[in-house]
Amino acid sequence: MKVCVVDERCIGCGSCVAVTNEEIFDFNDEGKAFAKVEVIEKEEDIEMVKNAMDYCPTAAIIEPTEEENGEAEVKSTDKENA
């Protein structure tokens, strides 16, 4: 599973850090979260990231996918469509 944090959406609430471990998310100098790894491989870590995606109040944690033309596309969460 690939994962990243959209900086413009992140409000630095810390919910992602709280529901995962320090190996996955951390805060930058501006107090916003970032993914320390781009690819999550362990099943238990994938579950933690999915929980972080659910708990993020601004849907800043995304799973990027590739379109056929090679440009990055964002797989939206249910919160964005609500």
C-alpha positions as CSV (number, residue, x, y, z in Angstrom):
1,M,0.0,0.0,0.0
2,K,1.3,3.5,-0.9
3,V,0.5,6.4,1.4
4,C,1.2,10.1,1.6
5,V,-0.1,13.1,3.5
6,V,-1.5,16.1,1.5
7,D,0.3,19.0,3.2
8,E,-2.4,21.5,2.2
9,R,-5.1,19.5,3.9
10,C,-3.2,18.6,7.1
11,I,-4.0,20.6,10.2
12,G,-1.5,19.0,12.4
13,C,-4.1,17.4,14.8
14,G,-1.9,14.3,15.4
15,S,-4.6,11.7,15.0
16,C,-2.5,9.8,12.4
17,V,0.5,9.7,14.8
18,A,-1.8,8.6,17.7
19,V,-3.3,5.6,15.9
20,T,-0.1,4.3,14.2
21,N,3.6,4.1,15.3
22,E,6.4,6.5,14.9
23,E,7.8,4.5,12.0
24,I,4.9,5.6,9.7
25,F,3.9,9.2,10.4
26,D,5.7,12.1,12.1
27,F,5.5,15.9,12.2
28,N,7.6,18.3,10.1
29,D,9.0,21.6,11.3
30,E,5.7,23.3,10.5
31,G,3.7,20.9,12.8
32,K,2.1,19.0,9.9
33,A,2.2,15.3,9.5
34,F,4.1,13.5,6.8
35,A,4.5,9.8,5.9
36,K,8.0,8.6,6.8
37,V,7.7,5.7,4.3
38,E,5.9,5.7,0.9
39,V,5.1,2.0,0.8
40,I,3.5,0.1,3.7
41,E,4.1,-3.6,3.5
42,K,3.3,-5.2,6.8
43,E,-0.4,-6.2,7.2
44,E,-0.5,-4.7,10.7
45,D,0.9,-1.4,9.5
46,I,-1.6,-1.3,6.6
47,E,-4.4,-1.7,9.1
48,M,-3.0,1.1,11.2
49,V,-2.7,3.4,8.2
50,K,-6.3,2.6,7.2
51,N,-7.4,3.6,10.7
52,A,-5.4,6.8,10.4
53,M,-7.2,7.5,7.1
54,D,-10.5,7.0,8.8
55,Y,-9.6,9.2,11.8
56,C,-8.1,12.1,9.8
57,P,-10.6,14.9,10.1
58,T,-9.5,16.6,6.8
59,A,-8.9,13.4,4.7
60,A,-5.2,14.5,4.3
61,I,-3.9,10.9,4.3
62,I,-4.3,9.4,0.9
63,E,-3.4,6.3,-1.1
64,P,-2.0,7.6,-4.4
65,T,-2.7,5.6,-7.6
66,E,-1.4,5.8,-11.1
67,E,-3.7,6.7,-14.0
68,E,-3.1,5.1,-17.4
69,N,-1.4,8.3,-18.6
70,G,1.1,8.1,-15.7
71,E,-0.1,11.1,-13.8
72,A,-0.8,10.7,-10.1
73,E,-4.4,10.5,-9.1
74,V,-5.9,10.7,-5.6
75,K,-8.1,7.9,-4.3
76,S,-10.6,9.9,-2.4
77,T,-12.0,8.9,1.0
78,D,-15.7,8.8,2.0
79,K,-15.2,12.0,4.0
80,E,-14.4,14.0,0.9
81,N,-17.5,12.8,-0.8
82,A,-19.8,13.5,2.2
